[in-house]
């Protein structure tokens, strides 16, 4: 099992519900203020943001490369597809990418990814996404988390070195005969500075409307940056 599919299995136990609510509220307000009624959610995960959009009159399509996440998203009744961004044929007035989607893209694939996001937009369409700040990687994301309950044991260990966060995930699931099934994998995230992304986005053809600092997991410093870009 790949790392993103394994993360999908343990995500419900991590208790990030308040953080999810805060970040999704930001994105919803942005779309409502811009009077956007349709959106492509890139890296939609389990479809929470699509569900919120629908409740507020915004139609949406979600895409994700994790089949397990798409399975969970479809249970919410949203339009979620396991498809690569670069294979999207439709044009949208807006695209979103929340909870570090950009940080999962390796540097040698980032230009292609952002270009495909650009191509999925209508003229003057918005691309709104967040990334982890250096503080978010160095001070918030690193560390070890263990969760133990009657049915499973989860261990997550994250280390940040040379601008890459490697998160090891181990899941022990209790079987009917009281033995345990072990699943183990990892995910990688890559740090990108605001200046680096600004330059890349402009080269592709985006105009940067704003970059907001956002305190999601910490009150000390902003652990996220949220970019609002326009296809010109």
Secondary structure as UniProt FT lines:
FT   HELIX           3..10
FT   HELIX           11..13
FT   HELIX           17..33
FT   TURN            34..35
FT   STRAND          38..42
FT   TURN            45..46
FT   HELIX           48..55
FT   TURN            56..57
FT   STRAND          59..63
FT   HELIX           67..75
FT   TURN            76..77
FT   STRAND          80..81
FT   HELIX           85..87
FT   STRAND          92..97
FT   HELIX           101..104
FT   HELIX           107..119
FT   STRAND          121..132
FT   HELIX           134..135
FT   HELIX           136..141
FT   STRAND          143..148
FT   STRAND          152..161
FT   TURN            162..163
FT   STRAND          164..174
FT   TURN            176..177
FT   STRAND          180..190
FT   HELIX           194..204
FT   STRAND          206..214
FT   STRAND          224..231
//
